[in-house]
Amino acid sequence: MATITDLKLRKLEGIPGQTQKIAIGGGLFLWVTVNRGGKTAKTWYLRYYDAEGKRQRSKLGEYPELSLAKAQALAEDAKKTAKDGVRLSQANATRRRVKIEANQIAQEHEENTFIRVAEAWLDKKSLSWVPGHLKRQRERLQGHLYPALGNRSVNALSMTDVDTAILPLVKDGKSETAKRACDLIRNVLEHADLMEMLDNSSIIGKIAKYRRTIPASPVKRHFYQEMSEEQVAALLLALDESKARWTKTTSVASRLAPYVFLRASELCGAEWSEVNLDRAEWLIPAERMKSRREHLVPLSRQALALLEEVRPLSWGGKYVFPSQSKPNEPISTNALIQVLRRLGYKSTREEGESFVTHAFRGLASTTLYQKLKYPGDYIELQLAHVEPNKVKLAYNQINARSYLEERRKMMQDYADYLDKLKAEKKMSSRST
């Protein structure tokens, strides 16, 4: 008798209306039939004797899902089970149920991939985060973590996987980015643990320990490094003199930034519904603020003039600074960064003159504290900083209009100070 192989079984074709019974040996048969659709079907059957000596027949599975070797092994196990007095139909039913349950568990774990859990976590956070912060966190996940971890089940993640995702950032000298990425992984897994998706939460603590091993970045980034009055004046003058190089909305936003010292996302996303030109006030709703508190900016004469300058381009639209390419969206914060870059200002000291849009806040804070000598309460409130002293916060209730007249004077004094520096620099440049 010719040896039966998987190759021969695979080539078998059924005969309509007939059942071919291929004897494999040891009671194992492969029944070959043709179904109603005209397709050949191959099914494994086992003939055996039960514990009482009665001849029985049991279906084992389909070929080729169950290969020849696996069918032979299963047949031997089935005969041993039958000798122990267990009915094979019962054993097969149990085996199928276990397989189904295992597949369900595997499917659940497969669905709980890092990317799916992370997106669910972001959806939850979107209820409390400002859009700009949400966008940055999603971009960090997409750029640094999804490529390495996205399709991995949260229950299959190991510290080796974490290291694979984080180490390239560390090697590139991006230690702060690496630490933020670690925080994101930990936050996503904490959400998985809270939602009872995570089998073993010990990895969360390990990630916290791993984060502490990340070395400090050799390249330190600064929001603001102290500048002399001449340097400040040179920057302000450069923004004025280069305004024709940028789109009108980007130019005005760049020149307005020093007078309002808002975060870039709060400035770029300005809506006309927030601005009252008659009262010289800009009231930003809580959902657009990082602090999640309503914030009021008293507008200096200089700030009002800049808003009047951009008004013809955007009045009637939603945004104060609409994008030229996408009028229904505001300009991006990157547009302001690019203005500074093209004027020669970089993001790190090592690259030369360093300045970013956010640094206007540091400039304002330093100047108001050290040169104009304004009280800290006025300055911190205008910077939209939350009072860290909970006792003080409880007794001194603060809202968007607190110290309003004092802050209005402060904002005008600061705007006049900047204009004075700029005028002196301009005069000095002409005389030379």
Solvent accessible surface area in square Angstrom, and as a share of the most:
residue,aa,sasa,rsa
1,M,201,0.90
2,A,77,0.59
3,T,103,0.60
4,I,39,0.20
5,T,54,0.31
6,D,42,0.22
7,L,99,0.49
8,K,98,0.41
9,L,2,0.01
10,R,142,0.52
11,K,141,0.60
12,L,48,0.24
13,E,137,0.61
14,G,14,0.14
15,I,77,0.39
16,P,102,0.64
17,G,88,0.84
18,Q,104,0.46
19,T,64,0.37
20,Q,43,0.19
21,K,97,0.41
22,I,40,0.20
23,A,42,0.33
24,I,30,0.15
25,G,48,0.46
26,G,52,0.50
27,G,22,0.21
28,L,2,0.01
29,F,35,0.15
30,L,0,0.00
31,W,37,0.13
32,V,0,0.00
33,T,44,0.26
34,V,36,0.21
35,N,71,0.36
36,R,255,0.93
37,G,75,0.72
38,G,57,0.55
39,K,146,0.62
40,T,42,0.25
41,A,33,0.26
42,K,22,0.09
43,T,19,0.11
44,W,0,0.00
45,Y,40,0.15
46,L,0,0.00
47,R,71,0.26
48,Y,20,0.08
49,Y,129,0.49
50,D,35,0.18
51,A,65,0.50
52,E,137,0.61
53,G,49,0.47
54,K,119,0.51
55,R,143,0.52
56,Q,68,0.30
57,R,136,0.50
58,S,11,0.07
59,K,100,0.42
60,L,7,0.03
61,G,18,0.17
62,E,67,0.30
63,Y,12,0.05
64,P,88,0.56
65,E,139,0.62
66,L,32,0.16
67,S,32,0.21
68,L,18,0.09
69,A,67,0.52
70,K,129,0.55
71,A,0,0.00
72,Q,81,0.36
73,A,59,0.46
74,L,37,0.18
75,A,3,0.03
76,E,87,0.39
77,D,80,0.41
78,A,9,0.07
79,K,47,0.20
80,K,133,0.56
81,T,41,0.24
82,A,1,0.01
83,K,154,0.65
84,D,117,0.61
85,G,50,0.48
86,V,65,0.37
87,R,175,0.64
88,L,3,0.01
89,S,67,0.43
90,Q,116,0.52
91,A,30,0.23
92,N,12,0.06
93,A,45,0.35
94,T,60,0.35
95,R,88,0.32
96,R,130,0.47
97,R,128,0.47
98,V,84,0.48
99,K,130,0.55
100,I,100,0.51
101,E,81,0.36
102,A,52,0.40
103,N,84,0.43
104,Q,97,0.43
105,I,99,0.50
106,A,59,0.45
107,Q,104,0.46
108,E,101,0.45
109,H,56,0.25
110,E,121,0.54
111,E,73,0.33
112,N,31,0.16
113,T,16,0.09
114,F,0,0.00
115,I,59,0.30
116,R,145,0.53
117,V,2,0.01
118,A,0,0.00
119,E,50,0.22
120,A,40,0.31
121,W,13,0.05
122,L,1,0.00
123,D,88,0.46
124,K,102,0.43
125,K,66,0.28
126,S,47,0.30
127,L,150,0.75
128,S,58,0.37
129,W,52,0.18
130,V,10,0.06
131,P,88,0.55
132,G,18,0.17
133,H,51,0.23
134,L,30,0.15
135,K,125,0.53
136,R,97,0.35
137,Q,19,0.09
138,R,65,0.24
139,E,82,0.37
140,R,59,0.21
141,L,0,0.00
142,Q,92,0.41
143,G,50,0.48
144,H,59,0.26
145,L,0,0.00
146,Y,28,0.10
147,P,107,0.67
148,A,43,0.33
149,L,1,0.00
150,G,3,0.03
151,N,138,0.71
152,R,98,0.36
153,S,18,0.11
154,V,3,0.02
155,N,41,0.21
156,A,49,0.38
157,L,15,0.08
158,S,46,0.30
159,M,48,0.21
160,T,100,0.58
161,D,26,0.14
162,V,0,0.00
163,D,47,0.25
164,T,84,0.49
165,A,7,0.05
166,I,0,0.00
167,L,66,0.33
168,P,71,0.45
169,L,15,0.07
170,V,28,0.16
171,K,153,0.65
172,D,98,0.51
173,G,19,0.18
174,K,93,0.39
175,S,2,0.01
176,E,89,0.40
177,T,32,0.18
178,A,0,0.00
179,K,38,0.16
180,R,104,0.38
181,A,2,0.01
182,C,0,0.00
183,D,35,0.18
184,L,3,0.01
185,I,0,0.00
186,R,60,0.22
187,N,40,0.21
188,V,0,0.00
189,L,0,0.00
190,E,74,0.33
191,H,16,0.07
192,A,0,0.00
193,D,56,0.29
194,L,118,0.59
195,M,90,0.40
196,E,158,0.71
197,M,52,0.23
198,L,17,0.09
199,D,105,0.54
200,N,98,0.50
201,S,49,0.32
202,S,57,0.37
203,I,19,0.10
204,I,23,0.12
205,G,39,0.37
206,K,104,0.44
207,I,0,0.00
208,A,30,0.23
209,K,128,0.54
210,Y,41,0.15
211,R,75,0.27
212,R,173,0.63
213,T,98,0.57
214,I,12,0.06
215,P,77,0.49
216,A,79,0.61
217,S,15,0.09
218,P,107,0.67
219,V,60,0.34
220,K,131,0.56
221,R,164,0.60
222,H,57,0.25
223,F,131,0.55
224,Y,42,0.16
225,Q,45,0.20
226,E,129,0.58
227,M,21,0.09
228,S,59,0.38
229,E,73,0.33
230,E,113,0.51
231,Q,72,0.32
232,V,4,0.03
233,A,3,0.02
234,A,36,0.28
235,L,0,0.00
236,L,9,0.04
237,L,14,0.07
238,A,28,0.22
239,L,5,0.02
240,D,41,0.21
241,E,122,0.55
242,S,9,0.06
243,K,95,0.40
244,A,100,0.77
245,R,142,0.52
246,W,30,0.11
247,T,51,0.30
248,K,90,0.38
249,T,10,0.06
250,T,12,0.07
251,S,4,0.02
252,V,0,0.00
253,A,0,0.00
254,S,9,0.06
255,R,19,0.07
256,L,0,0.00
257,A,4,0.03
258,P,2,0.01
259,Y,15,0.06
260,V,1,0.01
261,F,1,0.00
262,L,7,0.04
263,R,32,0.12
264,A,18,0.14
265,S,33,0.21
266,E,3,0.01
267,L,1,0.00
268,C,3,0.02
269,G,11,0.11
270,A,0,0.00
271,E,35,0.16
272,W,22,0.08
273,S,102,0.66
274,E,16,0.07
275,V,19,0.11
276,N,60,0.31
277,L,31,0.15
278,D,145,0.75
279,R,133,0.48
280,A,17,0.13
281,E,8,0.04
282,W,1,0.00
283,L,60,0.30
284,I,0,0.00
285,P,41,0.26
286,A,34,0.26
287,E,98,0.44
288,R,33,0.12
289,M,0,0.00
290,K,126,0.54
291,S,25,0.16
292,R,87,0.32
293,R,75,0.28
294,E,89,0.40
295,H,7,0.03
296,L,0,0.00
297,V,0,0.00
298,P,1,0.01
299,L,8,0.04
300,S,5,0.03
301,R,156,0.57
302,Q,31,0.14
303,A,0,0.00
304,L,40,0.20
305,A,62,0.48
306,L,17,0.08
307,L,1,0.01
308,E,82,0.37
309,E,55,0.24
310,V,0,0.00
311,R,79,0.29
312,P,109,0.68
313,L,100,0.50
314,S,7,0.04
315,W,138,0.48
316,G,79,0.76
317,G,43,0.41
318,K,121,0.51
319,Y,34,0.13
320,V,0,0.00
321,F,0,0.00
322,P,21,0.13
323,S,20,0.13
324,Q,146,0.65
325,S,96,0.62
326,K,118,0.50
327,P,93,0.58
328,N,136,0.70
329,E,87,0.39
330,P,41,0.26
331,I,12,0.06
332,S,66,0.43
333,T,51,0.30
334,N,82,0.42
335,A,26,0.20
336,L,3,0.02
337,I,43,0.22
338,Q,62,0.27
339,V,3,0.01
340,L,4,0.02
341,R,50,0.18
342,R,148,0.54
343,L,39,0.20
344,G,40,0.38
345,Y,22,0.09
346,K,73,0.31
347,S,25,0.16
348,T,3,0.02
349,R,121,0.44
350,E,115,0.52
351,E,102,0.46
352,G,42,0.40
353,E,93,0.42
354,S,10,0.06
355,F,4,0.02
356,V,19,0.11
357,T,6,0.03
358,H,55,0.24
359,A,0,0.00
360,F,5,0.02
361,R,12,0.04
362,G,22,0.21
363,L,6,0.03
364,A,0,0.00
365,S,23,0.15
366,T,33,0.19
367,T,6,0.04
368,L,1,0.00
369,Y,87,0.33
370,Q,106,0.47
371,K,98,0.42
372,L,51,0.25
373,K,151,0.64
374,Y,33,0.13
375,P,66,0.42
376,G,27,0.26
377,D,55,0.29
378,Y,40,0.15
379,I,0,0.00
380,E,58,0.26
381,L,15,0.07
382,Q,1,0.00
383,L,3,0.02
384,A,5,0.04
385,H,75,0.34
386,V,75,0.43
387,E,48,0.21
388,P,122,0.77
389,N,77,0.39
390,K,167,0.71
391,V,102,0.59
392,K,81,0.34
393,L,55,0.27
394,A,64,0.50
395,Y,186,0.71
396,N,51,0.26
397,Q,138,0.62
398,I,46,0.23
399,N,97,0.50
400,A,13,0.10
401,R,96,0.35
402,S,19,0.12
403,Y,67,0.25
404,L,24,0.12
405,E,116,0.52
406,E,72,0.32
407,R,1,0.00
408,R,63,0.23
409,K,127,0.54
410,M,0,0.00
411,M,4,0.02
412,Q,30,0.14
413,D,46,0.24
414,Y,1,0.01
415,A,1,0.01
416,D,54,0.28
417,Y,30,0.11
418,L,0,0.00
419,D,43,0.22
420,K,118,0.50
421,L,7,0.04
422,K,33,0.14
423,A,55,0.43
424,E,89,0.40
425,K,49,0.21
426,K,85,0.36
427,M,139,0.62
428,S,58,0.37
429,S,58,0.37
430,R,184,0.67
431,S,94,0.60
432,T,144,0.84
